[in-house]
């Protein structure tokens, strides 16, 4: 590809190539302090190519491909090239990752232990994880939780946090402007802006943590805490995994051990301060 960038995010490395310079420039700005892969060898390759040869110049249209791809994926406009790069990295992980059990979840660490935040899209997990990362926790990841199949430890994957619509305003009041990417208007998911994690999260992204608490957050309703039974947690986490079926019995064993080891709670909250307060309350309840 004419333009490319290689970077490591926790235990995974990517090479992102593009037919246009803009997406790579935006990606390099967002991930400027992330390390390069050792030896230049990457785990996954992402390609941002013109949907048709003439669409490189005429109404540019970005098709996402790479080592793994979805042939029927809808192309994005060049104005959304950064989003295309992020989606490409997600796609490679979802279809190609075999070392870790992937959970569509955010993770944050304190004192060597981690909380897992998972739930349906729009439940508020990304915003809550971003807030924790600004308020005394180490953000380990937003898009994927990486559960090691051998040790049961959670490995960091601190990608830039994809904030949508109202969550952008919330986090702009919390974090400095220098850590934000450009505002992407009129994307398939509305208004999007990416937030780079705090420097500590990047500096410590080779440090795993032991899972200690599983939370199912939901933004909107009045404050509430509800325990979730182990069987329901197990089923919901299999549904939140992109590679559970592909990994077979190893995934079953790892997920069963995770559910057995961690208390699981559903929380409802009407605002962000209530959400952070609930997490802190439940965390104190775990003891030392």
N, C-alpha and C positions, 0 to 999 in steps of 0.2 A: 504494500500500500504506500501511497505517496507520503503520508504523514502517520506517525505512530508514537506511542508512548507505552513504556513498560513500567509496572509498579507492583509492589507487594502489599497485600492487605492481610495482616495476620499470617497464617500458614499457607496462604494461597496467593499465586501471582498471575498477572494478566498482561497480555500485550494487546493494545487497542489500536487498530489501524483504521485510517479514514481516507476517503477520496478527497476530502476537503480539509483545510487546515483548522477551521473554526472549532469543530468538536474537540479536537486534540488540544488546542490552546485552552479551551474552557476546562477540560479535564485536568490538564497540567496545572492550571491555576488553583483548582479545587483541591488537588492532591499533591501540592508542591512540596510538602515536607514528608511525604511517604518515601520509604526506601525503594531502591531498585532491586529486582530479583538477583540473587547470587548467581554469578556466572552468566547472567543474561538469559537463562533458560526459564520459560514461563509455563505454568500449568495449563492455561487456557488462552486462546486467541479469539478476539472479537473483531469483526470487520464491519465497517460502515461504508456501504457501497451504493452507487446510484441504482435506483430501481430499474431503469432502462439507460442505455448509454447517453441518450440526449438529456436525461433528467439530472445529469451532473451539472448542466448549465441552465437548462430551461425548466423553470419551476422546480428547483432541486428537490429530490425526494430520496430520503435515506432508508435503505433496506438494511436490516440487521442480520448478520450471518456470523459464522465462526466455526469452531470445531463442532459445535452442536447448533442446530437451527430448527426453526419451525417454518416450513415452506410457505404456509398461508398467512404469516404474520403481516399485519398492515404496516406499510412504510410510514415514516414520520417526515415532517417538513424539516429543512435544514436549520430553521430557527430553533428546533427542538433537538439538535444534534447531541447536546450534552445528555439529555434524557435518553436518547437512543444508545449512547455509550453505557449509561448506567443499566438500562434494560438488557443490553447485550451481556454485561457481566452477570446479571441475575440469571439470564438464560443458560450461560455456561455452567454456573453452579447448579442450577436446578436439574439440568439434564446430564451433567457429566461428573458431579462430585461423588466419589466412592469411598473416600477415607473417613468422612464424618457422616453421621445421621443429621440431615438438615431439618430444622424446624422453622417455619415461618413465624419468627418471634424476635423480640428485642431482648437484650441481656445487659445487665448492669452489675458491677461488682463492688463490694466493700469488705475489707478484711479477709480477702481470699475466698469469699463465698459470693455466689451470684443469684440474682433473682431473674426468672424467665417471665417475660410478658408476652402473652399470645392471645389471639382472638381474631374475630372476623375483620376484614378490611373496613376501616372507618371507625373502629372501636376506640381509637385514641392511643394505641400502644407506642407509636412513633413519637408522638408529642410527649407522652409521659416519660419515655426513655430519654428523650432529649433533655427534659427538665431535670431528671435525676443526674444526668451527666454534667449539668451546670450547678448542681446543689450537693456536692460532696461525694458523689458516686463516680466510679470509672465506667464510662460507656464502653461496653464490649462489642455491641453491634445493634443494628436496627432491623435489617432485612432478614438475616438468617442467624439462628443460633446453631453453633457447630458442636455437636456432641461426639466426643471421641469414642469410637466403638470398643477400644481396648480398655481405656481407663475410666470412662464415664465422666471425664472432665469436660468443661465447656471451654472452647478456644475462642479468643477474640477474633472478630471480623468487623472492625470499626470503619465501615464505609461511611461516606457522607450521608447524612440523614435526609431523606426525601420528605420535606414538609409540604403539606397541601392546604391551600385555601386559608381558613382561619388560623390554622396552626402556625403559619408564617408570621402573622402579627404577634402571636404569643411569644414565639422564640426570638423575634427581633427585639423584644423588650428585655430578653435575658442575656443574649450573646452579642458580642461586638460585630460590627458590620464587616470587618476584615475576614471573618470566617464564613461568610455567606457567598454562594455562587449567584449567578444572574437570576432574575425573576423570569420564569418561563410562563407566558400567558397562553391560554386557549389550548392547553394540552388535552389529550383524551381524559385526564383526571382533573381538569381544571387548572388552577394556578399552582405552580410548583416552584419551590426554591430549596436548594440543597444547603445544608449546614455542615461544615467540617467539624469533627469532634475536637475537643480540647487537646492541647499538645500532650498531656499525660496519657490520654487514651492511645495516641499514636506511638508514643515512646514505649509503652508497655504492652504493645499488641502481640508480643510473643509469650505473655504470661497467662496461662489458663487459670480457671477458678473452679471450685467445686459447686455444683448446683445445690441450692438450699431452699428455694421457695419458687413455686409456680403460681403465677397470677393470671387471671382472665379479666382484664379491665374493660369497662364499658362506660363511655362518656355519655352524659345526658340525664339519666335518672337521678333521684335523690340518693344521698349517701347510704350505702349498704355494704355489708360483708356477708358472703354466703360460702360455706364450705362446699367443695366439689368432691364427689366420691371418686375412688381410684379407677373404677371401670369407665366412668364418663371421661375422666382425664386422659386415660389411655386412648380411648377412641378419638377424642378431640385432637390429641397430638398426632395420631396416625394421619388424620385428615389434614393437619397442618404441615405434614412432611412431604417434600417433593421427591424423596428417594427411598421412602420406607419400603415400598414393594420391591424395588430393585435390589436392596441390600439383604432381603430375606431374613433368615433366622437371626443374624447378627443384629439387625435393627430391632427385632422383637425383644431379644434379650436386653439390649441396651435401654430400650424405652421402658420395659418392665422394671428394670433396676432404678431408672430415674423416677418413675412414678412412686415406687415403694419408698424411696429415700426422701422425697420432698413433700411437705404439706402443700395442698393446693386450695386456692381460694379465689372466688369471683368477687370483684369489687365494682360497685357503681359509684359514680361521682358526677356532680353538676358543674365543677370547675377545677382548674388545675391545682390550686392550692389544696383543695380537699383531696385530690388524687395523691399528691406527694405526701400529705399527712397520713393517708391510709397506708401507703407503702411503709413509711417510717414506723407506724404503729405496729404493723404486722411483723416488720423486721425485728423490732425490740422484743416481740413475743417469742421469737426463736431462741433468745438467750445467746449465750456464748458457746 
